[in-house]
Amino acid sequence: MTMIRSAAMAAVLLSASAAFAAPVPIAKAPRGQPVTVSGKVMRITDSDAFRLKDASGVVTVYVGPHGLPVEVGEEVTVMGALEEGFPPEFVARALRRADGSEVAFRHDWA
């Protein structure tokens, strides 16, 4: 884990019970700031990451070290922060599925 990721996530201490903000296009998501994005799960890339696509672009969403609560083709809204670095990774703090159910993710970085 990078120091930049740790610093960005220190500012994003959110839970699933927090209100999801209106989603922004993936391509316009600011780095290192709390933000909400929505889209379609395009591919599972790892045991704790997936690719999310909207009309503006695609981003890898990291939920680890948790299991993935999504399936390919599912529409989801994700709250978290786009980390610095290239390519940037969206570190999820909470996820809302199309049925309205929410899942919170906790990331403990030293």
N, CA, C and O atoms as a MOPAC input file, in Angstrom:
PM7 MOZYME 1SCF
protein

 N      0.84600 1    -1.18000 1     0.00000 1
 C      0.00000 1     0.00000 1     0.00000 1
 C      0.89000 1     1.24100 1     0.00000 1
 O      1.91000 1     1.29200 1     0.68600 1
 N      0.49900 1     2.19700 1    -0.75000 1
 C      1.31200 1     3.39400 1    -0.84800 1
 C      0.96400 1     4.38200 1     0.24300 1
 O     -0.12600 1     4.33800 1     0.81400 1
 N      1.89800 1     5.27400 1     0.52600 1
 C      1.64700 1     6.33400 1     1.50500 1
 C      0.54700 1     7.26000 1     0.99700 1
 O     -0.24900 1     7.77700 1     1.78100 1
 N      0.50800 1     7.46500 1    -0.31900 1
 C     -0.52700 1     8.32500 1    -0.89700 1
 C     -1.89500 1     7.71000 1    -0.64500 1
 O     -2.83400 1     8.41200 1    -0.27200 1
 N     -2.01000 1     6.40800 1    -0.84800 1
 C     -3.28400 1     5.73400 1    -0.61000 1
 C     -3.68000 1     5.88700 1     0.85200 1
 O     -4.84000 1     6.17100 1     1.14700 1
 N     -2.74500 1     5.70600 1     1.76300 1
 C     -3.03200 1     5.84300 1     3.18900 1
 C     -3.51800 1     7.24000 1     3.52100 1
 O     -4.48400 1     7.40400 1     4.26700 1
 N     -2.85700 1     8.24700 1     2.97500 1
 C     -3.26400 1     9.62400 1     3.24000 1
 C     -4.63600 1     9.91500 1     2.65500 1
 O     -5.45900 1    10.57100 1     3.29400 1
 N     -4.88400 1     9.43800 1     1.46000 1
 C     -6.18800 1     9.67300 1     0.83400 1
 C     -7.29000 1     8.98900 1     1.62000 1
 O     -8.36100 1     9.56200 1     1.81900 1
 N     -7.03800 1     7.78600 1     2.06000 1
 C     -8.07100 1     7.05700 1     2.78200 1
 C     -8.29900 1     7.60300 1     4.19000 1
 O     -9.38700 1     7.44400 1     4.74300 1
 N     -7.29100 1     8.23900 1     4.77400 1
 C     -7.48200 1     8.83600 1     6.09600 1
 C     -8.57500 1     9.89100 1     6.04000 1
 O     -9.27400 1    10.12600 1     7.02600 1
 N     -8.71800 1    10.52100 1     4.89000 1
 C     -9.74100 1    11.55700 1     4.72300 1
 C    -11.08500 1    10.97000 1     4.32700 1
 O    -12.07400 1    11.70000 1     4.26100 1
 N    -11.14700 1     9.67700 1     4.06200 1
 C    -12.37300 1     9.06100 1     3.58200 1
 C    -12.86300 1     8.01200 1     4.57600 1
 O    -12.97700 1     6.83700 1     4.22800 1
 N    -13.14500 1     8.41300 1     5.77500 1
 C    -13.61300 1     7.48400 1     6.79700 1
 C    -15.13400 1     7.47300 1     6.78700 1
 O    -15.78500 1     8.12500 1     7.60400 1
 N    -15.68000 1     6.72200 1     5.85000 1
 C    -17.11400 1     6.67800 1     5.63600 1
 C    -17.63400 1     5.28200 1     5.94100 1
 O    -16.85700 1     4.32800 1     5.99100 1
 N    -18.92400 1     5.15400 1     6.14100 1
 C    -19.53500 1     3.84900 1     6.31700 1
 C    -20.71800 1     3.74000 1     5.38500 1
 O    -21.14300 1     4.73500 1     4.79900 1
 N    -21.25600 1     2.53800 1     5.24200 1
 C    -22.39500 1     2.32800 1     4.36200 1
 C    -23.61200 1     3.09300 1     4.84600 1
 O    -24.50700 1     3.37700 1     4.05000 1
 N    -23.67500 1     3.43500 1     6.11700 1
 C    -24.81600 1     4.17900 1     6.62700 1
 C    -24.74600 1     5.65700 1     6.24700 1
 O    -25.73300 1     6.38000 1     6.38900 1
 N    -23.59200 1     6.11000 1     5.76700 1
 C    -23.46100 1     7.49200 1     5.31500 1
 C    -24.21800 1     7.65000 1     4.00000 1
 O    -24.32200 1     6.70300 1     3.22000 1
 N    -24.73800 1     8.82900 1     3.76000 1
 C    -25.47200 1     9.07500 1     2.52800 1
 C    -24.52600 1     9.04700 1     1.33700 1
 O    -23.45300 1     9.64900 1     1.37200 1
 N    -24.92300 1     8.35400 1     0.29500 1
 C    -24.15000 1     8.34100 1    -0.93300 1
 C    -24.38500 1     9.67000 1    -1.64300 1
 O    -25.53200 1    10.08400 1    -1.81700 1
 N    -23.32800 1    10.33100 1    -2.04800 1
 C    -23.44800 1    11.57900 1    -2.81100 1
 C    -23.88500 1    11.23600 1    -4.22900 1
 O    -23.81800 1    10.08000 1    -4.64600 1
 N    -24.33000 1    12.23900 1    -4.95900 1
 C    -24.66400 1    12.03500 1    -6.36600 1
 C    -23.41200 1    11.57100 1    -7.10400 1
 O    -22.34400 1    12.15600 1    -6.92900 1
 N    -23.52600 1    10.53000 1    -7.92500 1
 C    -22.35100 1    10.02900 1    -8.65000 1
 C    -21.80900 1    11.04100 1    -9.64200 1
 O    -22.55200 1    11.82600 1   -10.23100 1
 N    -20.48600 1    11.00300 1    -9.81400 1
 C    -19.81300 1    11.79900 1   -10.83300 1
 C    -19.31200 1    10.83900 1   -11.90800 1
 O    -19.10800 1     9.65900 1   -11.62500 1
 N    -19.11000 1    11.31800 1   -13.13200 1
 C    -18.55000 1    10.44300 1   -14.16500 1
 C    -17.16200 1     9.95400 1   -13.74700 1
 O    -16.38200 1    10.70700 1   -13.16500 1
 N    -16.86700 1     8.71500 1   -14.04000 1
 C    -15.56700 1     8.14500 1   -13.67600 1
 C    -14.42600 1     9.01600 1   -14.19400 1
 O    -13.46200 1     9.26200 1   -13.46900 1
 N    -14.51900 1     9.48100 1   -15.42600 1
 C    -13.44300 1    10.28700 1   -16.02100 1
 C    -13.24900 1    11.62400 1   -15.31500 1
 O    -12.19000 1    12.23600 1   -15.45400 1
 N    -14.23200 1    12.09000 1   -14.57000 1
 C    -14.13300 1    13.38400 1   -13.88300 1
 C    -13.93400 1    13.23700 1   -12.37600 1
 O    -13.91400 1    14.23900 1   -11.66100 1
 N    -13.78900 1    12.02000 1   -11.88600 1
 C    -13.60200 1    11.79800 1   -10.44800 1
 C    -12.27500 1    12.40300 1   -10.00700 1
 O    -11.23100 1    12.07300 1   -10.56900 1
 N    -12.30100 1    13.28300 1    -9.00700 1
 C    -11.05500 1    13.87700 1    -8.52400 1
 C    -10.23100 1    12.84000 1    -7.75400 1
 O    -10.79200 1    11.96000 1    -7.10200 1
 N     -8.94300 1    12.94300 1    -7.82900 1
 C     -8.07600 1    12.00000 1    -7.10300 1
 C     -7.89600 1    12.43300 1    -5.65900 1
 O     -7.74900 1    13.61700 1    -5.35600 1
 N     -7.91100 1    11.43400 1    -4.77100 1
 C     -7.62400 1    11.67300 1    -3.36300 1
 C     -8.72300 1    12.36000 1    -2.58600 1
 O     -8.48800 1    12.80400 1    -1.46200 1
 N     -9.92500 1    12.46400 1    -3.15100 1
 C    -11.04000 1    13.10400 1    -2.46200 1
 C    -12.22600 1    12.14700 1    -2.42700 1
 O    -12.39600 1    11.34100 1    -3.34100 1
 N    -13.04400 1    12.22700 1    -1.38400 1
 C    -14.23700 1    11.37400 1    -1.32900 1
 C    -15.13900 1    11.65900 1    -2.53200 1
 O    -15.37600 1    12.81300 1    -2.88800 1
 N    -15.63000 1    10.59100 1    -3.14300 1
 C    -16.46900 1    10.72900 1    -4.33300 1
 C    -17.31500 1     9.46900 1    -4.49800 1
 O    -16.98900 1     8.41400 1    -3.95400 1
 N    -18.39000 1     9.59100 1    -5.24600 1
 C    -19.25200 1     8.46000 1    -5.56700 1
 C    -19.28000 1     8.29000 1    -7.08000 1
 O    -19.41800 1     9.26500 1    -7.81800 1
 N    -19.14700 1     7.04100 1    -7.53900 1
 C    -19.24300 1     6.71500 1    -8.95800 1
 C    -20.24100 1     5.57400 1    -9.12700 1
 O    -20.46600 1     4.79000 1    -8.20500 1
 N    -20.82700 1     5.49100 1   -10.29900 1
 C    -21.78100 1     4.41900 1   -10.60800 1
 C    -21.44700 1     3.83500 1   -11.96100 1
 O    -20.86700 1     4.50700 1   -12.81400 1
 N    -21.81500 1     2.58400 1   -12.15500 1
 C    -21.59700 1     1.97400 1   -13.45100 1
 C    -21.90700 1     0.50400 1   -13.43200 1
 O    -22.53900 1    -0.01600 1   -12.51200 1
 N    -21.44500 1    -0.15500 1   -14.47600 1
 C    -21.68000 1    -1.57600 1   -14.67700 1
 C    -20.38300 1    -2.33900 1   -14.42400 1
 O    -19.32000 1    -1.94800 1   -14.90500 1
 N    -20.47700 1    -3.42000 1   -13.67200 1
 C    -19.31700 1    -4.27900 1   -13.42100 1
 C    -18.99000 1    -5.00600 1   -14.72100 1
 O    -19.77800 1    -5.81500 1   -15.21000 1
 N    -17.82100 1    -4.70600 1   -15.27000 1
 C    -17.41800 1    -5.27900 1   -16.55500 1
 C    -16.63200 1    -6.58100 1   -16.41100 1
 O    -16.76300 1    -7.49800 1   -17.22200 1
 N    -15.80700 1    -6.64000 1   -15.35500 1
 C    -14.93200 1    -7.80100 1   -15.21400 1
 C    -14.44800 1    -7.89500 1   -13.78300 1
 O    -14.20100 1    -6.87700 1   -13.13600 1
 N    -14.31200 1    -9.10000 1   -13.29300 1
 C    -13.67600 1    -9.34800 1   -11.99800 1
 C    -12.19400 1    -9.51200 1   -12.30100 1
 O    -11.81300 1   -10.37900 1   -13.08700 1
 N    -11.35300 1    -8.68200 1   -11.68000 1
 C     -9.92400 1    -8.72100 1   -11.99800 1
 C     -9.08400 1    -9.43800 1   -10.95900 1
 O     -7.95000 1    -9.82800 1   -11.23700 1
 N     -9.63000 1    -9.61600 1    -9.76300 1
 C     -8.89600 1   -10.25200 1    -8.67900 1
 C     -9.91400 1   -10.66900 1    -7.63000 1
 O    -11.10900 1   -10.42700 1    -7.79800 1
 N     -9.46100 1   -11.28700 1    -6.56300 1
 C    -10.37800 1   -11.70600 1    -5.50400 1
 C    -10.93100 1   -10.52200 1    -4.72500 1
 O    -11.88500 1   -10.67400 1    -3.96200 1
 N    -10.33500 1    -9.33100 1    -4.91100 1
 C    -10.79300 1    -8.14800 1    -4.17800 1
 C    -10.87700 1    -6.90300 1    -5.06000 1
 O    -10.79100 1    -5.78100 1    -4.55900 1
 N    -11.04400 1    -7.09500 1    -6.37700 1
 C    -11.11000 1    -5.94900 1    -7.28900 1
 C    -11.95300 1    -6.28300 1    -8.51600 1
 O    -12.05100 1    -7.43500 1    -8.93600 1
 N    -12.56100 1    -5.23000 1    -9.07800 1
 C    -13.33400 1    -5.39000 1   -10.29800 1
 C    -13.23900 1    -4.12400 1   -11.13800 1
 O    -12.87000 1    -3.06200 1   -10.63600 1
 N    -13.57600 1    -4.24500 1   -12.43000 1
 C    -13.57600 1    -3.10600 1   -13.35200 1
 C    -14.99400 1    -2.57800 1   -13.45100 1
 O    -15.93700 1    -3.33100 1   -13.69200 1
 N    -15.13300 1    -1.26300 1   -13.26100 1
 C    -16.41800 1    -0.57700 1   -13.31400 1
 C    -16.40700 1     0.37200 1   -14.50200 1
 O    -15.43900 1     1.10600 1   -14.70500 1
 N    -17.48800 1     0.36000 1   -15.29300 1
 C    -17.55900 1     1.20000 1   -16.49000 1
 C    -18.81900 1     2.04400 1   -16.47000 1
 O    -19.90800 1     1.56600 1   -16.15100 1
 N    -18.64400 1     3.33000 1   -16.82400 1
 C    -19.78800 1     4.20300 1   -17.09000 1
 C    -19.58600 1     4.79500 1   -18.47900 1
 O    -18.66300 1     4.39100 1   -19.18600 1
 N    -20.41900 1     5.73500 1   -18.88300 1
 C    -20.32900 1     6.31100 1   -20.22300 1
 C    -19.02600 1     7.08600 1   -20.45100 1
 O    -18.63700 1     7.31700 1   -21.59600 1
 N    -18.34600 1     7.49100 1   -19.35900 1
 C    -17.14200 1     8.31500 1   -19.50200 1
 C    -15.83600 1     7.53900 1   -19.41500 1
 O    -14.79600 1     8.04400 1   -19.83800 1
 N    -15.86700 1     6.33200 1   -18.88000 1
 C    -14.62200 1     5.59700 1   -18.72800 1
 C    -14.74400 1     4.35500 1   -17.86900 1
 O    -15.83800 1     3.90800 1   -17.52300 1
 N    -13.57900 1     3.81400 1   -17.53600 1
 C    -13.47900 1     2.56800 1   -16.77200 1
 C    -12.45400 1     2.76900 1   -15.66600 1
 O    -11.46000 1     3.47300 1   -15.84900 1
 N    -12.70200 1     2.14400 1   -14.51100 1
 C    -11.76100 1     2.21600 1   -13.40200 1
 C    -11.76100 1     0.88000 1   -12.66100 1
 O    -12.77900 1     0.19000 1   -12.61200 1
 N    -10.62000 1     0.52400 1   -12.09000 1
 C    -10.54400 1    -0.64700 1   -11.21700 1
 C    -10.97800 1    -0.22900 1    -9.82700 1
 O    -10.48300 1     0.75800 1    -9.28400 1
 N    -11.90500 1    -0.98100 1    -9.25200 1
 C    -12.40900 1    -0.71900 1    -7.90600 1
 C    -11.83900 1    -1.77500 1    -6.97300 1
 O    -12.00800 1    -2.97400 1    -7.19600 1
 N    -11.16000 1    -1.31700 1    -5.92500 1
 C    -10.54000 1    -2.19700 1    -4.93200 1
 C    -11.42200 1    -2.23300 1    -3.68600 1
 O    -11.74000 1    -1.18400 1    -3.12500 1
 N    -11.82000 1    -3.43000 1    -3.24600 1
 C    -12.63500 1    -3.56600 1    -2.03700 1
 C    -11.89700 1    -4.32800 1    -0.94500 1
 O    -12.38900 1    -4.41300 1     0.18100 1
 N    -10.72200 1    -4.88500 1    -1.25300 1
 C     -9.98100 1    -5.75200 1    -0.35000 1
 C     -9.71700 1    -5.18300 1     1.02200 1
 O     -9.72500 1    -3.96900 1     1.22400 1
 N     -9.48800 1    -6.06000 1     1.94100 1
 C     -9.29300 1    -7.49500 1     1.78300 1
 C    -10.59700 1    -8.28200 1     1.89300 1
 O    -10.60700 1    -9.38500 1     2.43900 1
 N    -11.65900 1    -7.74600 1     1.39900 1
 C    -12.98200 1    -8.35600 1     1.50900 1
 C    -13.30500 1    -9.14400 1     0.24300 1
 O    -12.70000 1    -8.92900 1    -0.80700 1
 N    -14.25700 1   -10.05100 1     0.35600 1
 C    -14.74300 1   -10.75800 1    -0.82400 1
 C    -15.55300 1    -9.81000 1    -1.68700 1
 O    -16.03300 1    -8.78200 1    -1.20800 1
 N    -15.70200 1   -10.14500 1    -2.93500 1
 C    -16.43700 1    -9.28600 1    -3.86300 1
 C    -17.94500 1    -9.50200 1    -3.73000 1
 O    -18.42800 1   -10.62800 1    -3.85100 1
 N    -18.68600 1    -8.42000 1    -3.48000 1
 C    -20.13500 1    -8.53100 1    -3.37200 1
 C    -20.84500 1    -8.22500 1    -4.69400 1
 O    -22.01800 1    -7.85400 1    -4.69200 1
 N    -20.14400 1    -8.37600 1    -5.81800 1
 C    -20.70200 1    -8.01600 1    -7.11700 1
 C    -20.54200 1    -9.16000 1    -8.10800 1
 O    -19.76500 1   -10.09200 1    -7.89900 1
 N    -21.30400 1    -9.05700 1    -9.19400 1
 C    -21.19100 1   -10.00100 1   -10.29800 1
 C    -21.04800 1    -9.21900 1   -11.59100 1
 O    -21.49500 1    -8.07500 1   -11.68200 1
 N    -20.42800 1    -9.82500 1   -12.58800 1
 C    -20.28000 1    -9.19500 1   -13.89600 1
 C    -21.66600 1    -8.85400 1   -14.43500 1
 O    -22.58300 1    -9.67300 1   -14.38100 1
 N    -21.80700 1    -7.63500 1   -14.95600 1
 C    -23.06800 1    -7.18300 1   -15.51800 1
 C    -23.93900 1    -6.40900 1   -14.55100 1
 O    -24.91900 1    -5.78600 1   -14.95800 1
 N    -23.59300 1    -6.44200 1   -13.27600 1
 C    -24.38100 1    -5.76600 1   -12.24600 1
 C    -24.12600 1    -4.25800 1   -12.25600 1
 O    -22.99100 1    -3.81400 1   -12.42900 1
 N    -25.18700 1    -3.48200 1   -12.07000 1
 C    -25.08400 1    -2.02100 1   -11.93500 1
 C    -24.91200 1    -1.69900 1   -10.45300 1
 O    -25.70800 1    -2.14700 1    -9.62800 1
 N    -23.86900 1    -0.91800 1   -10.10200 1
 C    -23.59400 1    -0.58200 1    -8.70900 1
 C    -23.18700 1     0.88400 1    -8.57100 1
 O    -22.76900 1     1.52700 1    -9.53400 1
 N    -23.32200 1     1.38800 1    -7.35600 1
 C    -22.83000 1     2.71000 1    -6.98100 1
 C    -21.78600 1     2.48700 1    -5.90100 1
 O    -22.01400 1     1.74000 1    -4.94900 1
 N    -20.63600 1     3.14000 1    -6.05100 1
 C    -19.52500 1     2.92600 1    -5.12400 1
 C    -19.06300 1     4.26300 1    -4.55900 1
 O    -18.87000 1     5.23100 1    -5.29400 1
 N    -18.88900 1     4.29700 1    -3.24200 1
 C    -18.39000 1     5.48500 1    -2.55100 1
 C    -16.95700 1     5.19700 1    -2.09300 1
 O    -16.68400 1     4.12500 1    -1.55200 1
 N    -16.05400 1     6.13500 1    -2.30500 1
 C    -14.66600 1     5.94400 1    -1.90400 1
 C    -13.80100 1     7.07000 1    -2.41300 1
 O    -14.21000 1     8.23100 1    -2.40000 1
 N    -12.59400 1     6.73200 1    -2.86400 1
 C    -11.67700 1     7.74100 1    -3.37500 1
 C    -10.80600 1     7.13500 1    -4.46300 1
 O    -10.39200 1     5.97800 1    -4.38300 1
 N    -10.54200 1     7.93700 1    -5.47400 1
 C     -9.63700 1     7.55300 1    -6.54700 1
 C     -8.23500 1     7.90400 1    -6.08000 1
 O     -7.93300 1     9.07200 1    -5.83600 1
 N     -7.37700 1     6.89600 1    -5.95600 1
 C     -6.03700 1     7.15000 1    -5.42700 1
 C     -5.14600 1     7.80500 1    -6.46900 1
 O     -5.42300 1     7.76000 1    -7.66800 1
 N     -4.07900 1     8.41000 1    -5.99000 1
 C     -3.04700 1     8.96400 1    -6.86600 1
 C     -2.31800 1     7.79000 1    -7.49300 1
 O     -2.43400 1     6.66100 1    -7.01800 1
 N     -1.58700 1     8.04000 1    -8.52800 1
 C     -0.83000 1     6.97300 1    -9.17200 1
 C     -1.37200 1     6.67400 1   -10.54800 1
 O     -2.40600 1     7.20700 1   -10.95100 1
 N     -0.65800 1     5.80600 1   -11.28000 1
 C     -1.09500 1     5.45500 1   -12.61600 1
 C     -0.93000 1     3.97000 1   -12.82900 1
 O      0.14700 1     3.43800 1   -12.55900 1
 N     -1.94100 1     3.28300 1   -13.29800 1
 C     -3.29100 1     3.83000 1   -13.41500 1
 C     -3.92000 1     3.96200 1   -12.02700 1
 O     -3.60700 1     3.18700 1   -11.12400 1
 N     -4.79900 1     4.93600 1   -11.86500 1
 C     -5.42000 1     5.10700 1   -10.54900 1
 C     -6.37700 1     3.96100 1   -10.24400 1
 O     -6.96100 1     3.35900 1   -11.14500 1
 N     -6.52200 1     3.67600 1    -8.97000 1
 C     -7.43200 1     2.63400 1    -8.50200 1
 C     -8.43200 1     3.30700 1    -7.57500 1
 O     -8.06100 1     4.16000 1    -6.76900 1
 N     -9.69200 1     2.92600 1    -7.68800 1
 C    -10.73600 1     3.48600 1    -6.84000 1
 C    -10.85300 1     2.60000 1    -5.60400 1
 O    -11.22900 1     1.43300 1    -5.71500 1
 N    -10.53800 1     3.13600 1    -4.43700 1
 C    -10.59300 1     2.37800 1    -3.19200 1
 C    -11.97600 1     2.57800 1    -2.58900 1
 O    -12.32400 1     3.67500 1    -2.15300 1
 N    -12.75800 1     1.50800 1    -2.56900 1
 C    -14.15600 1     1.57300 1    -2.13200 1
 C    -14.28700 1     1.58300 1    -0.62000 1
 O    -13.61300 1     0.82100 1     0.07300 1
 N    -15.15600 1     2.44600 1    -0.11100 1
 C    -15.52000 1     2.46600 1     1.31000 1
 C    -16.90700 1     1.86000 1     1.51700 1
 O    -17.19500 1     1.30500 1     2.57800 1
 N    -17.76300 1     1.96800 1     0.50300 1
 C    -19.10700 1     1.39500 1     0.57700 1
 C    -19.62000 1     1.18700 1    -0.84300 1
 O    -19.19500 1     1.86000 1    -1.78300 1
 N    -20.53600 1     0.24500 1    -0.97400 1
 C    -21.10400 1    -0.08800 1    -2.26800 1
 C    -22.60200 1    -0.26200 1    -2.10600 1
 O    -23.06500 1    -0.85700 1    -1.13300 1
 N    -23.36100 1     0.26000 1    -3.06400 1
 C    -24.81500 1     0.07100 1    -3.07400 1
 C    -25.17400 1    -0.69600 1    -4.33600 1
 O    -24.82300 1    -0.30200 1    -5.44800 1
 N    -25.88800 1    -1.81000 1    -4.13300 1
 C    -26.33900 1    -2.62600 1    -5.25500 1
 C    -27.65500 1    -2.07300 1    -5.78900 1
 O    -28.28000 1    -1.22900 1    -5.14600 1
 N    -28.07400 1    -2.53700 1    -6.94600 1
 C    -29.29700 1    -2.06500 1    -7.58900 1
 C    -30.53200 1    -2.30200 1    -6.72300 1
 O    -31.51000 1    -1.56200 1    -6.82700 1
 N    -30.49700 1    -3.33000 1    -5.86500 1
 C    -31.64700 1    -3.61100 1    -5.00100 1
 C    -31.67900 1    -2.71800 1    -3.76000 1
 O    -32.57700 1    -2.84900 1    -2.92800 1
 N    -30.70700 1    -1.81100 1    -3.62800 1
 C    -30.65000 1    -0.88400 1    -2.50000 1
 C    -29.83000 1    -1.37700 1    -1.33000 1
 O    -29.57400 1    -0.60900 1    -0.40300 1
 N    -29.41000 1    -2.62400 1    -1.33600 1
 C    -28.58600 1    -3.13700 1    -0.24400 1
 C    -27.20500 1    -2.50600 1    -0.30700 1
 O    -26.69200 1    -2.21700 1    -1.38800 1
 N    -26.60700 1    -2.29500 1     0.86200 1
 C    -25.30700 1    -1.64300 1     0.95500 1
 C    -24.30600 1    -2.52200 1     1.68500 1
 O    -24.66200 1    -3.28300 1     2.58400 1
 N    -23.04400 1    -2.40300 1     1.28100 1
 C    -21.94800 1    -3.13300 1     1.89700 1
 C    -20.86600 1    -2.12400 1     2.23300 1
 O    -20.47300 1    -1.34000 1     1.36900 1
 N    -20.37000 1    -2.12100 1     3.46800 1
 C    -19.27100 1    -1.24000 1     3.88300 1
 C    -17.96300 1    -2.01100 1     3.81500 1
 O    -17.93100 1    -3.21900 1     4.04900 1
 N    -16.87900 1    -1.30100 1     3.49100 1
 C    -15.54500 1    -1.90100 1     3.43500 1
 C    -14.63900 1    -1.12900 1     4.36800 1
 O    -14.64500 1     0.10200 1     4.38300 1
 N    -13.86500 1    -1.85600 1     5.14300 1
 C    -12.90200 1    -1.23500 1     6.05800 1
 C    -11.50200 1    -1.54700 1     5.55100 1
 O    -11.18000 1    -2.69300 1     5.23900 1
 N    -10.68800 1    -0.52200 1     5.47600 1
 C     -9.30700 1    -0.67900 1     5.03500 1
 C     -8.40500 1    -0.22000 1     6.15900 1
 O     -8.46600 1     0.94200 1     6.56200 1
 N     -7.57600 1    -1.09900 1     6.67100 1
 C     -6.65700 1    -0.76700 1     7.75300 1
 C     -5.24400 1    -0.75100 1     7.20900 1
 O     -4.63300 1    -1.80000 1     7.00600 1
 N     -4.72700 1     0.44900 1     6.97400 1
 C     -3.35700 1     0.59100 1     6.51100 1
 C     -2.51000 1     1.17600 1     7.62500 1
 O     -2.93900 1     2.07300 1     8.35100 1
 N     -1.30700 1     0.65400 1     7.74300 1
 C     -0.39100 1     1.15200 1     8.77200 1
 C      0.24800 1     2.42700 1     8.32900 1
 O      1.05200 1     3.00200 1     9.06200 1

